[in-house]
């Protein structure tokens, strides 16, 4: 007994007509009858191909602006009928239902409509109804029916027909059905997600979907399988970037590059060049400078050891001089909103370095969702896009203009450092970063030690923390953290406040001569 199914009749109804005519010609050349709808039928006839209108099959014209055309027993019966069930065959004969062996459908461009900023009514009109219904019917009956929902599967289908003299195997149809069900699931996820965002509701059921961009060599570790999916949004970043050179990105490369680019986007280009260097999703150096090359050098000086094998993100197009500085050490990935020919030429000699460019920076204020898997479910929250709140100086000493500027930079960086986070900034450059510790005072000490190591590497007589501003992503539970800050030379600290011991912490700052700023807002990042 064979599982091969020969294709005699195909229904084609596509929104994206890429590759349509080549596919239709190939099917017609194999003697397959073509049925189609609306614009697809017009395109086929325009190419001289014989095609039957779905209206001829159903006995009803397309109506209601095309909303109703394929929702009919003559279509769905042709897709759902079991070819080896006598009762089904009798019903088909009695009602004049012809079998449909191949369904080629791609859906109304709902996701693209949302991405281009379509209004509510426009988005609603681009929700496909008949397409998903047919896809699900054909997928359910994949024992007898082929369903193709993706242009990239056209050549695969034709190759399968060539291999089996006009037939397809069950294994092939199963794979098509899997892709088809995933497509309708992703489509419905896009619609429900858009409605939830538009209405400002927390939906009873939450779904996320993506399109496979690449299968990765492995995940965080070599024993883990992994893949990269894109969500269809136009946000600038690693998912929409162009890769100019280097081997394929790894799981960790993608994760770290995203972290780097999201951080550097906090620094608007009109405010001057800025560079962020990331290692294991944590910043190891962030700085502004008069030029990109200067900003990179200052970010690099914060932690020269950790920068080796790191990710570099820039807030302005990469130029040749900056590329030359970056190329002095091994760097995994560089991402920027553009790169000139001189920069590309410098990197061309670095075959293992990946250069990614985007058209712009991501908007750090744009709304979005972040989700994390836990056992038995997942957590969903708004992205941390909070604007800087009204600041409140709580100490006797007011911060100087320079201290306030450095404190605001430290606050931006701390938002992107794993909690507990402490960041020291001096003259618009990080000079010490403490990340991911269970105790805030430990993060404070680690940041200080990093500053000491940096000073030694640069041949300085003292760490650059002298006169710096410090940021903490959450409140200080005790005064000891502030005492460590003062001991390493910090003169200003910015923190959320809100501790039961705020009064004790403020008293310590006053005693030590520090200026302290409360934000009333924390930036935990776990």
GIQUIQUI-V869746 format. One record per residue. N is the residue number from 1. RES is the residue in one small letter. SS is DSSP state (helix for helix, strand for strand, loop for the rest). PSI is psi as a letter, one per 20 degrees, with the letter a starting at -180 (999 if undefined). Layout:
N:RES:SS:PSI  N:RES:SS:PSI
This chain:
1:x:loop:p  2:x:loop:q  3:x:loop:j  4:x:loop:p  5:x:strand:p  6:x:strand:q  7:x:loop:o  8:x:loop:h  9:x:strand:p  10:x:strand:p  11:x:strand:p  12:x:strand:p  13:x:strand:n  14:x:strand:q  15:x:loop:g  16:x:loop:o  17:x:loop:j  18:x:loop:p  19:x:loop:j  20:x:helix:g  21:x:helix:h  22:x:helix:g  23:x:helix:g  24:x:helix:g  25:x:helix:g  26:x:helix:g  27:x:helix:g  28:x:helix:h  29:x:helix:h  30:x:loop:j  31:x:loop:j  32:x:loop:p  33:x:strand:p  34:x:strand:p  35:x:strand:q  36:x:strand:r  37:x:loop:q  38:x:helix:d  39:x:helix:h  40:x:helix:g  41:x:helix:g  42:x:helix:g  43:x:helix:g  44:x:helix:g  45:x:helix:h  46:x:helix:h  47:x:loop:j  48:x:loop:j  49:x:loop:p  50:x:loop:p  51:x:loop:q  52:x:strand:p  53:x:strand:q  54:x:helix:h  55:x:helix:h  56:x:helix:h  57:x:helix:g  58:x:helix:h  59:x:loop:j  60:x:loop:q  61:x:loop:q  62:x:loop:p  63:x:strand:r  64:x:loop:l  65:x:loop:k  66:x:loop:j  67:x:loop:h  68:x:strand:o  69:x:loop:h  70:x:loop:i  71:x:loop:m  72:x:loop:q  73:x:helix:h  74:x:helix:h  75:x:helix:g  76:x:helix:h  77:x:helix:h  78:x:helix:h  79:x:helix:h  80:x:helix:i  81:x:loop:p  82:x:loop:p  83:x:loop:i  84:x:loop:j  85:x:loop:o  86:x:helix:h  87:x:helix:h  88:x:helix:g  89:x:helix:h  90:x:helix:g  91:x:helix:g  92:x:helix:g  93:x:helix:g  94:x:helix:h  95:x:helix:j  96:x:loop:k  97:x:loop:p  98:x:loop:q  99:x:loop:q  100:x:loop:o  101:x:loop:i  102:x:strand:p  103:x:strand:p  104:x:strand:o  105:x:strand:p  106:x:strand:q  107:x:loop:r  108:x:loop:q  109:x:loop:m  110:x:helix:g  111:x:helix:g  112:x:helix:h  113:x:helix:g  114:x:helix:g  115:x:helix:h  116:x:loop:j  117:x:loop:k  118:x:loop:q  119:x:loop:r  120:x:helix:g  121:x:helix:h  122:x:helix:g  123:x:helix:g  124:x:helix:g  125:x:helix:h  126:x:loop:j  127:x:loop:o  128:x:loop:p  129:x:loop:g  130:x:helix:h  131:x:helix:g  132:x:helix:h  133:x:helix:g  134:x:helix:g  135:x:helix:g  136:x:helix:h  137:x:helix:g  138:x:helix:h  139:x:helix:g  140:x:helix:h  141:x:loop:k  142:x:loop:i  143:x:loop:h  144:x:loop:i  145:x:loop:p  146:x:strand:p  147:x:strand:p  148:x:strand:p  149:x:loop:i  150:x:loop:p  151:x:helix:h  152:x:helix:i  153:x:helix:i  154:x:helix:g  155:x:helix:h  156:x:helix:g  157:x:helix:g  158:x:helix:h  159:x:helix:h  160:x:helix:g  161:x:helix:h  162:x:helix:g  163:x:helix:h  164:x:loop:k  165:x:loop:l  166:x:loop:j  167:x:strand:r  168:x:strand:q  169:x:loop:q  170:x:helix:g  171:x:helix:h  172:x:helix:g  173:x:helix:h  174:x:helix:g  175:x:helix:h  176:x:helix:g  177:x:helix:h  178:x:helix:g  179:x:helix:g  180:x:helix:g  181:x:helix:h  182:x:helix:h  183:x:helix:g  184:x:helix:h  185:x:helix:g  186:x:helix:h  187:x:helix:g  188:x:helix:h  189:x:helix:g  190:x:helix:g  191:x:helix:g  192:x:helix:h  193:x:helix:g  194:x:helix:g  195:x:helix:h  196:x:helix:g  197:x:helix:g  198:x:helix:g  199:x:helix:i  200:x:loop:k  201:x:loop:q  202:x:loop:o  203:x:loop:q  204:x:loop:h  205:x:loop:p  206:x:loop:p  207:x:loop:q  208:x:loop:q  209:x:loop:q  210:x:loop:r  211:x:strand:p  212:x:strand:o  213:x:strand:h  214:x:strand:q  215:x:strand:p  216:x:strand:q  217:x:loop:h  218:x:loop:r  219:x:loop:c  220:x:loop:h  221:x:loop:q  222:x:loop:h  223:x:loop:j  224:x:loop:p  225:x:loop:q  226:x:strand:q  227:x:strand:q  228:x:strand:p  229:x:strand:q  230:x:strand:q  231:x:loop:j  232:x:loop:i  233:x:loop:r  234:x:loop:j  235:x:loop:p  236:x:loop:p  237:x:loop:a  238:x:loop:h  239:x:loop:h  240:x:loop:j  241:x:loop:q  242:x:strand:p  243:x:strand:p  244:x:strand:h  245:x:strand:r  246:x:loop:r  247:x:loop:r  248:x:loop:q  249:x:loop:q  250:x:loop:r  251:x:helix:g  252:x:helix:h  253:x:helix:g  254:x:helix:g  255:x:helix:g  256:x:helix:h  257:x:helix:g  258:x:helix:g  259:x:helix:g  260:x:helix:g  261:x:helix:h  262:x:helix:h  263:x:helix:g  264:x:helix:h  265:x:loop:i  266:x:loop:i  267:x:loop:o  268:x:loop:p  269:x:helix:h  270:x:helix:i  271:x:helix:i  272:x:loop:r  273:x:strand:q  274:x:strand:q  275:x:strand:p  276:x:strand:p  277:x:strand:p  278:x:strand:q  279:x:strand:p  280:x:loop:l  281:x:loop:j  282:x:strand:q  283:x:strand:p  284:x:strand:i  285:x:strand:p  286:x:strand:p  287:x:strand:q  288:x:strand:r  289:x:strand:r  290:x:loop:h  291:x:loop:r  292:x:helix:h  293:x:helix:g  294:x:helix:g  295:x:helix:g  296:x:helix:g  297:x:helix:h  298:x:helix:h  299:x:helix:g  300:x:helix:h  301:x:helix:i  302:x:helix:h  303:x:loop:n  304:x:helix:h  305:x:helix:g  306:x:helix:h  307:x:helix:h  308:x:loop:p  309:x:loop:k  310:x:strand:a  311:x:strand:p  312:x:strand:p  313:x:strand:p  314:x:strand:q  315:x:loop:j  316:x:loop:r  317:x:loop:p  318:x:strand:p  319:x:loop:r  320:x:helix:g  321:x:helix:h  322:x:helix:h  323:x:helix:h  324:x:helix:g  325:x:helix:g  326:x:helix:h  327:x:loop:i  328:x:loop:h  329:x:loop:r  330:x:loop:p  331:x:strand:p  332:x:strand:g  333:x:strand:q  334:x:strand:p  335:x:strand:p  336:x:strand:q  337:x:loop:m  338:x:loop:r  339:x:strand:p  340:x:loop:r  341:x:helix:h  342:x:helix:g  343:x:helix:g  344:x:helix:h  345:x:helix:h  346:x:helix:g  347:x:helix:i  348:x:loop:h  349:x:loop:i  350:x:loop:n  351:x:loop:h  352:x:loop:i  353:x:loop:p  354:x:strand:p  355:x:strand:p  356:x:strand:p  357:x:strand:q  358:x:loop:r  359:x:loop:h  360:x:loop:a  361:x:loop:q  362:x:loop:q  363:x:loop:o  364:x:loop:i  365:x:loop:i  366:x:loop:p  367:x:loop:q  368:x:loop:r  369:x:strand:q  370:x:strand:p  371:x:strand:q  372:x:strand:p  373:x:strand:p  374:x:strand:r  375:x:loop:p  376:x:loop:j  377:x:strand:a  378:x:strand:q  379:x:strand:q  380:x:strand:p  381:x:strand:r  382:x:strand:q  383:x:loop:q  384:x:loop:n  385:x:loop:j  386:x:loop:p  387:x:loop:r  388:x:loop:p  389:x:loop:a  390:x:loop:p  391:x:loop:q  392:x:strand:o  393:x:strand:p  394:x:loop:i  395:x:loop:r  396:x:loop:h  397:x:loop:p  398:x:loop:q  399:x:loop:q  400:x:loop:r  401:x:helix:g  402:x:helix:g  403:x:helix:g  404:x:helix:g  405:x:helix:g  406:x:helix:h  407:x:helix:h  408:x:helix:h  409:x:helix:g  410:x:helix:h  411:x:helix:g  412:x:helix:g  413:x:helix:g  414:x:helix:h  415:x:loop:h  416:x:loop:j  417:x:loop:p  418:x:loop:p  419:x:loop:q  420:x:loop:p  421:x:loop:p  422:x:strand:p  423:x:strand:p  424:x:strand:p  425:x:strand:p  426:x:strand:p  427:x:loop:l  428:x:loop:k  429:x:strand:q  430:x:strand:p  431:x:strand:j  432:x:strand:p  433:x:strand:p  434:x:strand:p  435:x:loop:q  436:x:loop:k  437:x:loop:q  438:x:loop:h  439:x:loop:p  440:x:helix:h  441:x:helix:h  442:x:helix:g  443:x:helix:h  444:x:helix:g  445:x:helix:h  446:x:helix:g  447:x:helix:h  448:x:helix:g  449:x:helix:h  450:x:helix:g  451:x:helix:h  452:x:helix:g  453:x:helix:h  454:x:helix:g  455:x:helix:g  456:x:helix:g  457:x:helix:h  458:x:helix:i  459:x:loop:k  460:x:loop:q  461:x:loop:h  462:x:loop:q  463:x:loop:q  464:x:loop:j  465:x:loop:i  466:x:loop:o  467:x:loop:j  468:x:loop:r  469:x:strand:q  470:x:strand:q  471:x:strand:q  472:x:strand:p  473:x:loop:i  474:x:loop:r  475:x:loop:q  476:x:loop:o  477:x:loop:h  478:x:loop:r  479:x:loop:i  480:x:helix:h  481:x:helix:g  482:x:helix:h  483:x:helix:h  484:x:helix:g  485:x:helix:g  486:x:helix:h  487:x:helix:h  488:x:loop:j  489:x:loop:j  490:x:loop:p  491:x:loop:i  492:x:strand:q  493:x:strand:p  494:x:strand:p  495:x:strand:r  496:x:loop:h  497:x:loop:r  498:x:loop:j  499:x:loop:q  500:x:loop:h  501:x:loop:k  502:x:helix:g  503:x:helix:g  504:x:helix:g  505:x:helix:g  506:x:helix:g  507:x:helix:g  508:x:helix:g  509:x:helix:g  510:x:helix:g  511:x:helix:h  512:x:helix:i  513:x:loop:k  514:x:loop:q  515:x:strand:p  516:x:strand:p  517:x:strand:p  518:x:strand:p  519:x:loop:h  520:x:loop:j  521:x:loop:p  522:x:loop:r  523:x:loop:l  524:x:loop:q  525:x:loop:o  526:x:loop:999
